């Protein structure tokens, strides 16, 4: 068999052909992919348009307005009438109890967080700032609220306790205990206690024309008769905050745990007298120890609620807004 030998000339020819084919393939690939990828040439930095604007002073930037301390809540009015069904009257009454009329930014509970503590709106202009006077009418064994108001905020606290025995409390120089009770008229109770109206309490302490920062009333169902007298004689005119616990029935009277529709309407009318006196509700607290199931609506109810109000005549113009 004859040996086939490739001359150097042929080898050089094939090498050049292989190189030329490679160049052609590379050019073809470049043309194909350059059509798919659009290359945008970058402009020279001197060609970029420049928008000249003066640098604003930081003082010219308007600040974000802070959330107001007091906001009125714009809500539909709840009404009770004998035209309504017994179920509707009950539902509307408890809805009325928990309906807030104003929002307090700094709403804090002083003293015990449970029974014995009370909520206070500390937002201006209602905060407890010296000189401040607080009236506590009806007091129990827990005196943490009294101590917090006197020790922390430096308020003069007037405690009204008609019982002759002295209360066991941490006595500070700012706490003044009076052996007097609150009633719808100046009188004495069957227990021999001396009771007077709220206006008489103010008069005896020389506070008829003095601003009272906070008034708390807890009289175990006797609040209704007292409140009617207080609203009628306008003795709350100089009171900034009012807190009281209402009772729909006499506590401990299990045979009368359900108020009638006439009771609900009467209580509603009494509480409605607060709004014309500029008192708006900012909070409420349901007493868990007064729970029962209503035989009318089959709903869980409580016969005791703490209600909290501020006297909006003391609000400033820049707090006058609506939610």
C-alpha positions in Angstrom: 0.0 0.0 0.0 1.4 3.3 -1.0 2.2 5.7 1.9 0.2 8.9 1.6 2.3 11.9 2.6 1.0 15.4 2.9 3.4 18.0 1.7 4.1 21.0 3.9 2.5 23.2 1.3 -0.8 21.4 1.6 -0.7 21.5 5.4 -0.2 25.3 5.3 -3.1 25.6 3.0 -5.4 23.7 5.3 -4.3 25.7 8.3 -5.1 29.0 6.5 -8.5 27.7 5.5 -9.3 26.6 9.0 -8.3 30.1 10.4 -10.4 31.8 7.7 -13.4 29.7 8.5 -13.0 30.5 12.2 -12.9 34.3 11.4 -16.1 34.0 9.3 -17.9 32.1 12.0 -16.9 34.6 14.6 -18.1 37.5 12.4 -21.4 35.7 11.8 -22.0 35.2 15.6 -21.1 38.8 16.3 -23.7 40.0 13.7 -26.4 37.8 15.0 -26.0 38.7 18.7 -25.5 42.4 18.0 -28.9 42.5 16.5 -30.6 41.1 19.6 -28.7 43.3 22.2 -29.2 47.0 21.6 -26.2 48.8 22.8 -26.8 52.4 23.8 -23.6 54.4 23.8 -23.0 56.3 27.0 -23.1 60.0 26.8 -20.2 62.1 27.8 -20.7 63.5 31.3 -20.6 67.0 29.9 -23.6 66.3 27.7 -25.9 65.4 30.6 -28.5 68.1 31.3 -28.1 69.8 34.7 -31.1 71.3 36.5 -30.0 74.0 38.8 -32.2 74.6 41.9 -31.4 76.5 45.1 -30.8 74.3 48.2 -33.7 74.8 50.6 -33.0 75.8 54.2 -34.1 73.0 56.6 -36.1 75.6 58.5 -38.3 76.1 55.4 -39.4 72.5 55.4 -42.8 72.4 57.1 -42.7 70.0 60.2 -45.1 67.2 60.5 -47.9 68.4 62.8 -48.0 66.4 66.1 -51.1 64.4 67.0 -53.5 66.6 69.0 -53.9 65.9 72.7 -57.7 66.1 72.5 -59.9 65.0 69.6 -63.7 65.1 69.4 -65.2 61.9 68.1 -67.9 62.5 65.5 -70.4 59.7 66.1 -74.1 59.3 65.6 -76.4 59.9 68.5 -77.8 57.0 70.4 -81.4 57.4 71.7 -83.7 55.5 74.0 -87.5 55.7 74.0 -90.5 53.7 75.0 -91.3 53.2 71.3 -88.4 50.8 71.1 -88.6 47.1 72.0 -87.3 46.0 75.4 -84.3 44.3 73.7 -83.5 47.5 71.7 -83.7 49.6 74.8 -81.2 47.4 76.6 -78.8 47.1 73.7 -78.9 50.9 73.1 -78.3 51.7 76.7 -75.1 49.6 77.0 -74.0 50.9 73.6 -74.5 54.4 75.0 -72.4 53.5 78.1 -69.4 52.5 76.0 -69.6 55.2 73.4 -66.7 57.6 73.7 -67.2 61.2 72.8 -63.7 62.5 73.0 -60.2 61.0 72.6 -57.5 61.7 75.2 -53.9 61.2 73.9 -52.5 60.5 77.4 -55.1 58.4 79.2 -53.5 56.6 82.1 -54.8 54.5 85.0 -53.3 55.6 88.4 -53.1 53.4 91.4 -54.1 49.8 91.2 -54.7 48.6 87.6 -57.7 46.7 88.8 -60.2 47.6 91.5 -59.2 50.8 93.3 -57.5 52.4 90.4 -59.0 55.2 88.3 -58.3 56.6 84.8 -57.1 60.2 84.4 -56.6 62.2 81.2 -53.2 63.7 81.6 -53.1 65.5 78.2 -53.1 69.4 78.4 -55.1 71.2 79.5 -56.4 68.4 81.8 -53.1 67.2 83.3 -52.6 67.1 87.0 -50.2 70.0 87.4 -49.6 72.0 90.6 -51.5 73.6 92.1 -54.2 70.9 91.7 -57.1 69.8 93.9 -58.7 66.4 93.7 -62.0 65.3 95.4 -62.5 61.6 96.2 -66.1 60.9 97.3 -66.6 57.4 98.5 -63.4 55.5 99.2 -62.5 51.9 99.9 -59.7 50.2 101.5 -57.4 50.5 98.5 -55.7 54.0 98.6 -53.2 53.6 95.8 -55.0 56.1 93.7 -55.1 58.7 96.5 -51.4 58.2 97.2 -50.4 58.3 93.5 -52.2 61.7 93.0 -50.7 63.2 96.1 -47.1 61.8 96.0 -46.5 61.8 92.2 -48.4 64.9 91.1 -48.4 66.9 94.3 -52.1 67.5 94.4 -54.1 68.3 97.5 -56.5 65.3 97.8 -59.7 65.8 99.8 -61.2 62.4 100.8 -64.8 62.4 102.0 -65.6 59.5 104.3 -68.8 59.9 106.4 -67.8 57.0 108.7 -66.5 58.0 112.1 -63.7 55.5 112.1 -60.4 56.7 110.6 -59.2 55.2 107.3 -56.0 53.1 107.4 -53.9 54.9 104.8 -50.5 56.3 104.2 -51.1 59.8 105.4 -49.3 62.5 103.5 -49.6 66.2 104.2 -51.5 66.6 101.0 -54.3 64.2 101.9 -57.2 65.8 103.8 -59.9 63.4 105.2 -63.4 64.8 105.9 -66.1 63.0 107.9 -68.7 64.0 105.4 -70.6 62.1 102.7 -72.3 63.1 99.5 -76.1 63.2 99.2 -78.8 64.7 97.1 -79.5 67.1 100.0 -78.0 68.2 103.3 -79.1 65.5 105.7 -77.9 62.7 108.0 -78.1 59.1 107.1 -79.7 56.2 109.1 -76.2 55.3 110.2 -75.8 58.7 111.7 -73.4 60.0 109.0 -73.5 63.6 108.0 -74.2 64.0 104.3 -74.3 67.1 102.2 -74.6 68.1 98.5 -71.5 68.5 96.3 -72.1 72.3 96.2 -72.0 72.3 100.0 -68.7 70.3 100.0 -67.2 73.0 97.8 -68.5 75.8 99.9 -67.3 74.3 103.2 -63.8 73.9 101.8 -63.7 77.4 100.2 -63.6 75.9 96.7 -66.8 77.3 95.1 -64.7 79.5 92.8 -61.7 77.2 92.6 -60.7 74.9 89.7 -61.0 71.3 90.8 -58.7 69.1 88.7 -60.5 65.8 89.3 -63.6 64.5 91.0 -64.2 60.8 91.7 -67.6 59.5 92.9 -68.3 55.9 94.0 -71.4 55.6 96.1 -72.7 52.1 95.3 -76.0 53.0 93.4 -76.6 56.2 95.4 -74.8 58.1 92.7 -78.0 58.5 90.6 -79.7 60.8 93.1 -76.5 62.7 93.8 -75.7 63.2 90.1 -79.2 64.7 89.4 -78.6 67.3 92.2 -75.1 68.0 90.9 -76.2 68.6 87.4 -79.2 70.7 88.4 -77.2 73.2 90.6 -74.3 73.4 88.1 -71.7 72.8 90.8 -69.4 71.1 88.2 -68.7 74.4 86.4 -65.1 74.5 87.8 -64.4 70.8 87.6 -62.0 69.7 84.8 -62.5 65.9 85.1 -65.3 63.8 86.5 -65.2 60.1 87.1 -67.8 57.9 88.7 -69.0 54.3 88.8 -72.6 53.7 87.9 -74.7 50.8 89.1 -77.8 49.7 87.2 -79.1 47.8 90.2 -78.2 47.9 93.9 -75.1 45.7 94.3 -75.8 42.4 96.2 -79.5 42.5 95.3 -79.7 39.3 93.2 -83.4 39.4 93.0 -83.3 42.6 91.0 -80.3 42.1 88.7 -82.2 43.1 85.6 -83.3 46.7 85.3 -86.7 47.4 83.6 -86.9 49.4 80.4 -88.1 52.4 82.5 -84.9 52.1 84.6 -82.7 52.1 81.5 -84.5 55.2 80.1 -84.2 57.1 83.4 -80.5 56.3 83.7 -80.0 57.3 80.0 -81.7 60.7 80.6 -79.6 61.4 83.7 -76.3 60.7 81.9 -77.4 62.7 78.9 -77.4 65.8 81.1 -73.6 65.8 81.1 -73.3 66.9 77.5 -75.0 70.2 77.9 -72.6 70.9 80.8 -69.7 70.4 78.4 -68.7 67.0 79.8 -67.6 64.5 77.2 -66.8 60.9 77.9 -63.2 59.9 77.1 -63.2 56.4 78.6 -65.1 53.7 80.4 -64.3 50.5 82.3 -66.6 47.5 82.7 -66.5 46.0 86.2 -66.0 42.2 85.8 -67.3 41.5 89.3 -70.8 42.7 88.2 -71.2 40.2 85.4 -74.6 38.5 84.6 -76.5 37.2 81.6 -79.5 39.3 80.6 -82.7 37.2 80.4 -83.9 39.6 77.6 -80.9 39.7 75.2 -79.1 36.6 76.5 -75.9 38.7 76.4 -73.2 39.1 79.1 -73.8 42.3 80.9 -72.3 44.1 84.0 -74.3 46.1 86.5 -71.3 48.4 87.2 -69.3 50.7 84.9 -66.7 53.3 85.5 -67.3 56.4 83.3 -64.7 59.1 82.7 -65.5 62.7 81.4 -63.5 65.9 80.7 -65.0 69.4 80.8 -64.3 70.6 77.3 -64.8 74.2 78.2 -61.1 74.1 79.2 -59.9 72.8 75.8 -57.8 75.1 73.7 -58.7 76.2 70.2 -55.9 74.1 68.5 -57.3 71.0 70.1 -60.7 71.6 68.6 -60.8 68.9 65.9 -63.0 66.0 64.9 -62.2 62.4 64.2 
